[in-house]
Amino acid sequence: MKHRTVLAGCGSMGNRWMEYALGRDDIEMVALVDIFSENAQAMNERHGLQLPVYSSVAEAIEETGAELLLDTSIPDAHASNAIAAMQRGASVMMEKPMAVTMADALRLIEVSKQTSRFCAVMQNRRYTKEIRSLKLDLDAGVIGAPGFVTANFFLGPRFGGFREAMEHPLILDMAIHTFDAARYLIGANPISVYCHEFNPEGSWYMGNASAICVFEFSNGAVFSYNGSWSALGHDTSWEGEWRIQGSKGSAIWDGNSPAVYQATSEEADANVDSLIPSKGVIHWQGAERREACLNEMLAALQSGKRSETDIRDNIHSVAMMLGAIESAKHQRKVMLSELFV
Ligand SMILES: NC(=O)c1ccc[n+]([C@@H]2O[C@H](COP(=O)([O-])OP(=O)(O)OC[C@H]3O[C@@H](n4cnc5c(N)ncnc54)[C@H](O)[C@@H]3O)[C@@H](O)[C@H]2O)c1
């Protein structure tokens, strides 16, 4: 079956999604949407296409009868584009974040339920062979139960464009990847956050591009995140540098190579002398990152199952992001249940 598909947001990410879509024989592109028609025309030219161009998702879906929206527009537009598509009968796969307010995120879920439309989010950083393999090792108990998890993220990219004008560029546009990875690795959902957000001397962002966050999880684990998007020197990987302290040992993961462990074989034996060092083995084969996440979303759509990154699950990553902003704004610990009302 071919999905008649509209792509909204014809910028740099739109280009990557288009390359993916054109390589699939189960996707038929039928229209482009962008608020700047020249961006959509440039997309047509880049790929040798002659797709009709619209300025709104609603119009594009109504006129083409498309069944699928791929949304790679800016964060502010994701929720309204997805709602317009689902209300017109189309399923949605969208870039992160699914919404920039909790009210919009909850509304998205409500519309997805009412219309029985599929709606899932790109979380490509869940799909590297290293993180999938680390997760399998954690689930197999290599370090016991993870209780204290830390991630450091320090990079200094110069994007220009919308990110440099955003109020919370790091938390809203990037940290959601690391937060989502923490949920994935810990295997539980967060219940509270305390965040200090700031913009140190030398930052070229208008909004706060650095943050320290402490999350408590429902299983008792604590996750601490240190991040900066205006860090010059000693870059971490884009996946972040992780330390996971478990009940019988620790994992260190630099985000690029397989994790390394120091752990005892039996919890009862746990002491410094019984620690055995080991290197993680890659258990994951095949596509990674964006391609893997799009493959998973399409397979879920076609089988009628819920995607791993379905909005009903992903809202917990959004809650980490929005809860962190709320905490920073009021300088207090925020219980994430406060956001789900
Ligand atoms: N998953 C990842 O690793 C990753 C990496 C980069 C960007 N992204 C996400 O992809 C999205 C797009 O980022 P980008 O770097 O391609 O930005 P971009 O600025 O290059 O492109 C965004 C495009 O959306 C268009 N647009 C704006 N409002 C719109 C609307 N209401 N409807 C349709 N189109 C609209 C803009 O005109 C522009 O052409 C963002 O949500 C960003 O967070 C994700």
The ligand as a Gaussian input file, in Angstrom:
#p B3LYP/6-31G(d) Opt

LIG

0 1
 N       15.741000      15.081000      15.171000
 C       16.824000      15.813000      14.965000
 O       17.954000      15.392000      15.207000
 C       16.645000      17.191000      14.426000
 C       17.741000      17.894000      13.912000
 C       17.502000      19.172000      13.403000
 C       16.217000      19.708000      13.431000
 N       15.198000      18.986000      13.972000
 C       13.835000      19.531000      14.055000
 O       13.314000      19.669000      12.736000
 C       12.451000      20.791000      12.706000
 C       12.888000      21.708000      11.565000
 O       14.226000      22.120000      11.766000
 P       15.110000      22.646000      10.534000
 O       16.491000      22.692000      11.032000
 O       14.792000      21.880000       9.288000
 O       14.547000      24.141000      10.406000
 P       14.506000      25.055000       9.114000
 O       14.337000      26.446000       9.603000
 O       15.632000      24.722000       8.182000
 O       13.153000      24.594000       8.373000
 C       11.869000      24.815000       8.885000
 C       10.925000      25.050000       7.717000
 O        9.575000      25.082000       8.230000
 C        8.906000      26.142000       7.575000
 N        7.707000      26.498000       8.371000
 C        7.611000      27.371000       9.395000
 N        6.345000      27.386000       9.866000
 C        5.647000      26.493000       9.126000
 C        4.296000      26.052000       9.128000
 N        3.395000      26.541000       9.987000
 N        3.922000      25.073000       8.251000
 C        4.810000      24.599000       7.355000
 N        6.112000      24.989000       7.286000
 C        6.520000      25.923000       8.165000
 C        9.952000      27.232000       7.442000
 O        9.583000      28.211000       6.484000
 C       11.163000      26.401000       7.008000
 O       11.190000      26.199000       5.605000
 C       12.495000      21.436000      14.093000
 O       11.398000      20.978000      14.852000
 C       13.778000      20.905000      14.685000
 O       13.716000      20.795000      16.088000
 C       15.396000      17.753000      14.446000

